[in-house]
Amino acid sequence: MGKSMLDLVKECDNFPYFEDNPEHYTSLLSSYYIFKVNGCDAALGYIPQSVVERFFWIESEWKVDPTSRTVTLMAAPDATPEARTEIMSRLLADAVRRDTFEVLKGWRHEMYPIYGPGGAYLLEMERSASPLFGIATYGVHMTGYVQDDEGVKLWVARRSKTKQTYPGMLDNTAAGGMSTGEHPYACAIREAAEEASIPNDVFSERAKPVGVITYFYVRDARAGGETDLLQPEIEYIYDIRLDPSHAIKPCDSEVEDFRLWTVDEVKQSLSGGEWKPNCSMVIIDFLVRHGIITPDSEPDYLEIVARMHRRLPFPTASFKVR
Amino acid sequence: MGKSMLDLVKECDNFPYFEDNPEHYTSLLSSYYIFKVNGCDAALGYIPQSVVERFFWIESEWKVDPTSRTVTLMAAPDATPEARTEIMSRLLADAVRRDTFEVLKGWRHEMYPIYGPGGAYLLEMERSASPLFGIATYGVHMTGYVQDDEGVKLWVARRSKTKQTYPGMLDNTAAGGMSTGEHPYACAIREAAEEASIPNDVFSERAKPVGVITYFYVRDARAGGETDLLQPEIEYIYDIRLDPSHAIKPCDSEVEDFRLWTVDEVKQSLSGGEWKPNCSMVIIDFLVRHGIITPDSEPDYLEIVARMHRRLPFPTASFKVR
């Protein structure tokens, strides 16, 4: 027996739901501290208690309150994002110096934004540290495909065997994280070129945004580093309908090869657990939108679709300000 | 200022979220009783206390427990669905006789199914009574569209001015509720023929299932009848790409006319509040999947997509048993 579609979705969306078991949810949540910034009431992320205990919090810059179970970044309420970012960067640099956290060994030199209510930009932080604070992070994933009388075929990447994470596993046509200031379309067109050699003019003519998947991931051993860190993730989705004559080729050493797969091959590889977990969700979303996974044939259709579009308990980005 | 896309979504998905305000959520929920059937632990719906107080519960058939705030249908744990349905039907017939509820004046003579964990069919009940118990209900909505070099155009229906609910408002190409035993595809192909005169062969060649929208609606005065009744709804979505030469015509007196609208006309009519509320969500979902509403241009993109795919706190249907 292979993995069901719902098994695959649950591998990514594995933070519990309040409604399923209020006691369990409440007790789990009480092992986390809520991350806030001074002057803003919203929860921005959840920090495991074990992480709170290992940081060296400078008292003038952070307020750690075991009663309300909050960690608050104490820049002035009207501080600039830069001022908040400085405080965060000092904390993380100190943790790196002390070698406190496994996950910081994968330092990316890439800054991820944190938004408050209404999409207000509050601060940014180093990407590899984001799971320590459990903040929502943003990315794009895209699927190149070909459609003819025989049906749909999908461009599937295989990750290089030497990649640090998920070596040799199957991957979407292209994907990448959105760092501070980047908007979904700009990120998508850049990643399409960098990872799948898709020229900008082909992308702009043939790609379209088709939704967003969101899920709440609790890191386990497979992700590497500390476990129980939280990763609420937002992945903007693009479909690119390519000409059958357009062959996708790897652009760097991250991808071993690209191949055009039939829907049956894709389904088999999903069931076989051959995909990087969040990439399998992107494929499932594609198969739902293209009428290949149907409510009449998929037993868990409703649960799958709802869980791939989880409403996260944090404020999120707004790329067009109202 | 017209209505934003998020305003429209919030008109349908207006039951609060636990995470937004746990105290408010918990206090609101405590004004409802949980509907259960004997032998099954799952909550199947929420009944307002005011409704619980007005039914005449036969003690041998129902257990109303103010402590656990549950109303349990007391057929034997291994009773057949028919046996449970009889108990429910007796209760409702009695309420009709006593003229207890406004909503029962719209008796539909149509039975809606109730499912337990794993999609097990438990019982059925009269459609017009479903909001009294707050059970999840199922339907299909479909959008006929034409796509050419100029872009996408959508087939929009206008409801008859004499219709009881939402007279004169805009509506999807076709839609309908799924009664007991009906599966999504069968319901969709039937409604396409009945409401939009789309022949079965055209539907089977050109329609595809493209997802499902789910939301948790609290009835207000506009819906008619008692307020604060709950309607968690599940609408399977179909797109039908029609030939430009295919003109859709009304089939019965429910629809005043069909017109092919440009995307700009559709957007304006959404902003103007001209659509029946849940139909506007179907259109928003269409515009998201077709790359017309984009994350770069819609400020509330994430909130919109997540709330149109709400995970309901009840067991739901599975049309293919594993």
Interface residues (C-beta under 8 A of the other chain):
Chain A: S4 Y17 F18 E19 G119 H183 P184 Y185 K208 P209 V210 G211 V212 T214 I234 Y236 V288 R289 H290 G291 T294 P295 D296 S297 E298 P299 D300 Y301 L302 E303 V305 A306 R307 M308 H309 R310 R311 L312 P313 T316 A317 S318 F319 K320 V321 R322
Chain B: S4 Y17 F18 E19 G119 H183 P184 Y185 K208 P209 V210 G211 V212 T214 I234 Y236 V288 R289 H290 G291 T294 P295 D296 S297 E298 P299 D300 Y301 L302 E303 V305 A306 R307 M308 H309 R310 R311 L312 P313 T316 A317 S318 F319 K320 V321 R322
